[in-house]
């Protein structure tokens, strides 16, 4: 059976070393391919399923895939605040000319209805819970 190894540093798989064979299909032993000091650092993962990959974690006895980055609550709020502010700016640009038309009593019924929809949208955007990982942003009118 051809052998696979990993090199781990700081509890993280840095390198996967796959089997290497001659043209005749005979595996070249790991000890013939690398220095003894390097080989002593390697962990045989031949029998492991699934085979660990670069970036996997190693706790001294078992391997696990890396945990995806999870933003902190403060990062979530900051990111969602930036989205909210951008959506509110867009709404303000849509509302301004419609509001002028209404204020001047020059708005068509369609413009008055659009103004109401944009204002409702702005209120809904302001009510979004900014602490959620994936907030449900309202649909623009």
Protein Blocks (a to p, Z undefined) as FASTA:
>chain_A
ZZdddddeehiafbdcdddddfkopacdfklmpcfklmmmpccfklpccdddehiacehj
accddddddddfklmmmmmmmmmmmmmmmmmmmmmmmmmmmmnopacfklmmmmmmmmmm
mmmmmmpcfkbfbdcddddZZ
